[in-house]
Amino acid sequence: MTLPRRALLAGAALLAAPAVQAQSEWPPRNVTLVVPWAAGGSTDAVARILAQRLSQDTGRSFVVDNRTGANGTIGFASVARARPDGATFLVSTVSTYAMAPWLMQTPYDNERDFAGVGLLASMPIIMVVNAGFPARTLAEFIAIARQPGHRLTYANSGTGSSTHLATELFLREAGIEIPDVGYRGGGPAVQAVLAGETPMVFQAASGILPHIQAGTLRALGVASRERSPLAPQIPTFAEQGFPGVEVTEFVALQAPAGLPEEITRRMNQLARAAMEAPETRERLAALAVVPSVGTPEAWPAHFAAENAKWREVIRGRNIRLQ
């Protein structure tokens, strides 16, 4: 027997009702923000500040879940497998959503398995040298590096990290070659430069601004498009003749692919309000983090541009995880 069209439409509406109701009641009682890095780092701090504010603003529970390992890809994989129902989000960084896929095989499809809610914040990356190093400007540093038989090295906080790739991008654009000295993380790399073991390092502002302010490290350039409001006295690489050296440690909010548009937009609105609240801005500034919330519509272009850029750098410089 064939059902009348009106009955079919009514049945379809009943089937769709739970999904519509679930979206209208979002956020649920518990929402998880997965951080693919260990607790205590800058990304984790951003996520915890965001979760606290979202909990306060919505009356729901937003919690951080640190799922670490394999350059952040373990946390990414867990979100790729999650249901796209608005109960699981990913606080990601450019080092994993745009760099890791070109350095290693990932257990997910980086392009198809995630939805972009938008950018959250940015952390400027700065090139610094030991205060006793003779170069006081970027041009002077490059001149020393071009001298035959120079013995310069740079501190590498981890192969494939955003600061490592920023350094390799700079070397390419400047037309110089400097070998690296590997260290286990940004802290040890900065300490090595402070101790004079190696003269130079690229590092996120959070790890070096106090040393710059104390005069123990000298900043030669900030790799962001514009001068950072956190350290406006530091010129950009573009100002010094190297517009191609543009690297920012972006922090973004992603979700499993298939997240309903209504939830995507609502989460973006809540994240924007949370990140731009005066109290949040003050807390982030203390971490050398700048709120820079983007829209879901702007995410695809940003994602594509960053992936294309780092694919070229990684392949061109023959960078491989060891």
PEGI-V92924 format. One record per backbone hydrogen bond with DSSP energy under -0.5 kcal/mol. NH is the residue of the N-H (numbers start at 1). CO is the residue of the C=O. Records with the same first field share a line. If there is no record, write none. Layout:
BEGIN
NH: CO  CO
END
This chain:
BEGIN
3: 1
8: 4
9: 5
10: 6
11: 7
12: 8
13: 9
14: 10
15: 11
16: 12
17: 13
18: 14
20: 16
21: 17
22: 18
23: 19
24: 20
25: 21
26: 23
31: 61
32: 87
33: 63
34: 32  89
35: 65
36: 34  91
41: 38
45: 41
46: 42
47: 43
48: 44
49: 45
50: 46
51: 47
52: 48
53: 49
54: 50
55: 51
56: 52
57: 53
58: 54
59: 55
61: 29
62: 60
63: 31  61
65: 33
66: 64
67: 35  65
68: 66
72: 69
73: 70
74: 69
75: 67
76: 72
77: 73
78: 74
79: 75
80: 76
81: 77
82: 79
85: 83
89: 32
90: 254
91: 34
92: 90  252
94: 250
96: 93
97: 93
98: 94
99: 94
100: 95
101: 96
102: 99
103: 100
104: 100
110: 108
113: 109
115: 255
117: 115  253
118: 253
120: 251
121: 251
122: 290
123: 249
125: 247
126: 203
127: 221
128: 126  201
129: 218
130: 199
131: 216
133: 130
141: 137
142: 138
143: 139
144: 140
145: 141
146: 142
147: 144
150: 147
154: 179
155: 200
156: 181
157: 155
161: 158
165: 161
166: 162
167: 163
168: 164
169: 165
170: 166
171: 167
172: 168
173: 169
174: 170
175: 171
176: 171
179: 152
181: 154
183: 156
185: 157  183
189: 185
190: 186
191: 187
192: 188
193: 189
194: 190
195: 191
196: 193
197: 192
198: 192
200: 153
201: 128
203: 126
205: 124
207: 204
208: 204  205
209: 205
212: 208
213: 209
214: 210
215: 211  212
216: 211
217: 211
218: 129
219: 217
220: 127
221: 127
222: 235
223: 125
231: 228
234: 231
235: 233
237: 222
240: 236  237
241: 238
242: 237
245: 242
246: 244
247: 223
249: 123
250: 248
251: 121
252: 92
253: 118
254: 90  252
255: 115
256: 88
257: 113
259: 256
260: 84
264: 260
265: 261
266: 262
267: 263
268: 264
269: 265
270: 266
271: 267
272: 268
273: 269
274: 270
275: 271
276: 272
277: 274
281: 277
282: 278
283: 279
284: 280
285: 281
286: 282
287: 284
288: 285
289: 284
290: 122
291: 289
292: 120
294: 119
299: 295
300: 296
302: 298
303: 299
304: 300
305: 301
306: 302
307: 303
308: 304
309: 305
310: 306
311: 307
312: 308
313: 309
314: 310
315: 311
316: 312
317: 313
318: 315
319: 314
321: 103
END
